[in-house]
Amino acid sequence: QQTTSNDGLLRKGDTGAAIKLLQHRLNLVGSQLRVDGIWGVATDQAVRNYQYKAGLTVDGVVGPKTQAALVRDAILARAAELGKYLVKHKWHYQDKNCRAKSTFEATKKLEHPGATCSHYVSWILQDVGLLALGKRISHDKGKVTGTGNLLSCQVIQAGGKTWDKLADLRPGDVCVWDSNLAIYAGGGKWYDAGGPFSANTKDGRYTNVWPVAPYYDWTKPIYYLVRAKV
């Protein structure tokens, strides 16, 4: 059973899929909630704690500002977590031996796991609830593919400008170049599993995925942004 208000806000007493997603995203940024779709005392406190830490009005109501901040922070937290995992476990950029599958969990089970920019970004979006499970978005010579599988996202034309010429580039945005995808971390850096670039890999193995500013991303035009819609 689902009970939420008609005003687009989430608050104590609400239940259903929207609350499950909220609880999951709160867990990605450090909470330890049971994801049961019921906004009770623990979820209410977690929301208020998050609002306080994020510098938001602490009112226990999840409106557009809290949603936008939470989605951004969940994307960045998951990007950091996956990036560290790839480096720690010496994953290889996908080749004929090291393969990537449609989900992170499935890829972890392979004897020789790999990744690409598309897989890495897609796994993060899946985990945050912005892309259907097992589906991918990717680049295609300046176009973005797989957008029909996005959930509550907008695809924004960036006009082929470099990152520093985009007036509204935001942390958490997925940037699409002609042959790379990465998640903007702010300050001219990205969570980037593309390549193999020298900034990311050595002999094909990942050495740095968290905020990096490789030559490619710094100087090449961005054609699209994928952004959560709240």
C-alpha positions as CSV (number, residue, x, y, z in Angstrom):
1,Q,0.0,0.0,0.0
2,Q,1.2,3.5,-0.8
3,T,0.3,6.7,0.9
4,T,1.9,10.0,-0.2
5,S,0.5,13.5,-0.5
6,N,-0.5,15.1,-3.7
7,D,1.8,18.0,-3.3
8,G,5.0,16.2,-4.4
9,L,6.5,16.3,-0.9
10,L,7.5,13.3,1.2
11,R,7.0,13.4,5.0
12,K,6.6,11.3,8.1
13,G,3.7,8.8,7.7
14,D,4.2,8.3,4.0
15,T,4.7,4.8,2.6
16,G,5.4,3.1,-0.6
17,A,8.0,2.9,-3.4
18,A,9.0,6.6,-3.1
19,I,9.9,6.1,0.5
20,K,11.9,2.9,-0.3
21,L,13.9,4.9,-2.8
22,L,14.4,7.7,-0.3
23,Q,15.6,5.2,2.3
24,H,18.0,3.6,-0.1
25,R,19.5,7.0,-1.1
26,L,19.9,8.0,2.5
27,N,21.8,4.7,3.1
28,L,24.1,5.6,0.2
29,V,25.1,8.7,2.0
30,G,25.6,7.1,5.4
31,S,22.3,6.2,7.0
32,Q,21.6,2.6,8.1
33,L,17.9,2.3,7.5
34,R,15.7,-0.7,6.9
35,V,14.4,-0.2,3.4
36,D,10.8,-1.1,4.0
37,G,8.9,1.8,2.4
38,I,7.6,3.1,5.7
39,W,8.6,6.6,7.0
40,G,8.7,6.0,10.7
41,V,10.9,7.5,13.5
42,A,14.2,6.2,12.1
43,T,13.6,7.6,8.6
44,D,12.4,10.9,10.0
45,Q,15.6,11.3,12.0
46,A,17.7,10.3,9.0
47,V,16.1,12.9,6.9
48,R,16.6,15.6,9.5
49,N,20.2,14.5,10.0
50,Y,20.9,14.7,6.3
51,Q,19.2,18.1,6.0
52,Y,21.4,19.4,8.8
53,K,24.6,18.0,7.3
54,A,23.7,19.3,3.9
55,G,23.0,22.9,5.2
56,L,19.3,22.6,4.3
57,T,16.3,23.7,6.3
58,V,15.7,21.0,8.9
59,D,12.0,20.5,8.7
60,G,11.7,16.7,8.1
61,V,10.0,17.3,4.7
62,V,11.6,16.1,1.5
63,G,10.9,18.7,-1.2
64,P,12.8,19.6,-4.4
65,K,15.8,21.1,-2.6
66,T,16.3,18.1,-0.3
67,Q,15.7,15.7,-3.2
68,A,18.1,17.4,-5.5
69,A,20.9,17.5,-2.8
70,L,20.3,13.9,-1.8
71,V,20.4,12.6,-5.4
72,R,23.6,14.6,-6.0
73,D,25.2,13.3,-2.9
74,A,24.1,9.7,-3.5
75,I,25.6,9.8,-7.0
76,L,28.9,11.2,-5.8
77,A,29.1,8.8,-2.8
78,R,28.4,5.8,-5.0
79,A,30.8,7.0,-7.7
80,A,33.6,7.3,-5.0
81,E,32.8,3.9,-3.6
82,L,32.8,2.1,-6.9
83,G,35.9,4.0,-8.0
84,K,37.8,2.9,-4.9
85,Y,36.7,-0.7,-5.4
86,L,37.9,-0.8,-9.0
87,V,41.4,0.5,-8.0
88,K,41.7,-1.6,-4.9
89,H,40.9,-4.8,-6.7
90,K,42.9,-3.8,-9.8
91,W,40.1,-4.1,-12.3
92,H,41.1,-3.8,-15.9
93,Y,39.6,-1.6,-18.6
94,Q,37.4,-4.0,-20.6
95,D,39.3,-6.0,-23.2
96,K,39.0,-9.4,-24.8
97,N,39.9,-11.1,-21.5
98,C,38.5,-8.7,-18.8
99,R,34.8,-8.2,-19.3
100,A,32.0,-6.0,-17.9
101,K,28.4,-7.1,-17.5
102,S,25.3,-5.0,-17.2
103,T,25.3,-4.7,-13.4
104,F,28.2,-4.2,-11.0
105,E,27.2,-7.2,-8.9
106,A,27.2,-9.5,-11.9
107,T,30.6,-8.2,-13.0
108,K,32.1,-8.7,-9.5
109,K,31.4,-12.4,-9.9
110,L,33.5,-12.8,-13.0
111,E,36.9,-14.3,-12.8
112,H,38.4,-11.4,-14.8
113,P,36.1,-8.4,-14.3
114,G,36.5,-5.2,-16.3
115,A,34.8,-1.9,-16.8
116,T,34.3,1.0,-19.2
117,C,33.2,4.5,-18.8
118,S,29.7,3.5,-19.9
119,H,29.5,0.6,-17.5
120,Y,30.8,2.6,-14.5
121,V,28.4,5.5,-15.0
122,S,25.5,3.2,-15.7
123,W,26.1,1.1,-12.6
124,I,26.1,4.2,-10.5
125,L,22.8,5.5,-12.0
126,Q,21.3,2.0,-11.6
127,D,22.3,2.0,-7.9
128,V,20.8,5.5,-7.3
129,G,17.5,4.6,-9.0
130,L,18.0,6.8,-12.1
131,L,18.4,4.0,-14.6
132,A,16.6,0.7,-15.0
133,L,18.5,-2.2,-13.5
134,G,20.8,-4.0,-16.1
135,K,20.5,-1.2,-18.6
136,R,23.2,1.2,-19.9
137,I,23.7,4.6,-21.3
138,S,26.6,5.3,-23.5
139,H,28.2,7.7,-26.0
140,D,28.1,7.5,-29.8
141,K,30.1,10.2,-31.5
142,G,28.6,13.0,-29.5
143,K,25.2,11.4,-29.0
144,V,24.0,9.6,-25.9
145,T,22.3,6.2,-26.2
146,G,20.0,4.2,-24.0
147,T,18.1,7.3,-22.7
148,G,14.8,5.4,-22.9
149,N,15.9,3.4,-19.8
150,L,16.6,6.5,-17.7
151,L,14.3,7.1,-14.7
152,S,13.4,10.7,-13.7
153,C,16.3,12.2,-15.6
154,Q,16.6,14.9,-18.2
155,V,19.0,14.9,-21.2
156,I,20.3,18.4,-21.8
157,Q,22.0,19.6,-24.9
158,A,25.4,21.1,-24.0
159,G,26.1,22.6,-27.4
160,G,29.6,21.2,-27.8
161,K,31.1,23.5,-25.3
162,T,34.0,22.7,-23.0
163,W,33.2,22.2,-19.3
164,D,34.3,25.7,-18.3
165,K,31.9,27.3,-20.8
166,L,28.8,25.6,-19.4
167,A,26.9,28.1,-17.2
168,D,25.0,25.4,-15.2
169,L,27.2,22.4,-15.0
170,R,26.5,20.8,-11.6
171,P,28.2,18.1,-9.5
172,G,26.4,14.8,-10.2
173,D,25.8,15.6,-13.8
174,V,26.8,12.9,-16.3
175,C,28.9,14.5,-19.1
176,V,28.8,13.0,-22.6
177,W,31.7,13.7,-25.0
178,D,32.1,12.1,-28.4
179,S,33.8,9.0,-26.9
180,N,33.6,9.2,-23.1
181,L,31.1,9.5,-20.2
182,A,32.0,10.7,-16.7
183,I,30.3,12.1,-13.6
184,Y,31.1,15.7,-12.8
185,A,32.5,16.1,-9.3
186,G,33.0,19.8,-9.3
187,G,36.1,22.0,-9.6
188,G,36.9,20.8,-13.1
189,K,37.2,17.2,-12.1
190,W,35.2,14.0,-12.8
191,Y,34.6,10.5,-11.6
192,D,36.0,8.9,-14.7
193,A,36.5,5.3,-15.7
194,G,37.1,6.1,-19.3
195,G,40.0,5.4,-21.5
196,P,42.2,3.7,-21.1
197,F,43.6,7.2,-20.3
198,S,46.9,7.6,-18.6
199,A,45.2,9.6,-15.8
200,N,43.0,6.5,-15.1
201,T,45.0,3.4,-15.9
202,K,48.4,1.8,-16.1
203,D,48.8,-1.2,-18.4
204,G,45.1,-1.2,-18.6
205,R,44.4,-1.5,-14.9
206,Y,42.7,1.3,-13.0
207,T,44.9,3.5,-10.9
208,N,42.6,6.5,-10.3
209,V,38.9,6.8,-10.9
210,W,37.8,9.4,-8.3
211,P,38.0,13.1,-9.0
212,V,40.5,13.4,-11.8
213,A,41.0,16.0,-14.5
214,P,42.4,14.1,-17.5
215,Y,43.4,15.9,-20.6
216,Y,40.4,14.5,-22.5
217,D,37.7,15.8,-20.2
218,W,39.4,19.2,-19.6
219,T,39.7,20.2,-23.3
220,K,37.1,18.3,-25.3
221,P,33.6,19.6,-26.0
222,I,30.7,18.2,-24.1
223,Y,27.6,17.4,-26.1
224,Y,25.0,16.3,-23.6
225,L,24.4,16.3,-19.8
226,V,22.3,13.7,-18.1
227,R,20.8,15.2,-14.9
228,A,18.3,13.9,-12.3
229,K,14.9,15.6,-12.5
230,V,13.4,16.4,-9.2
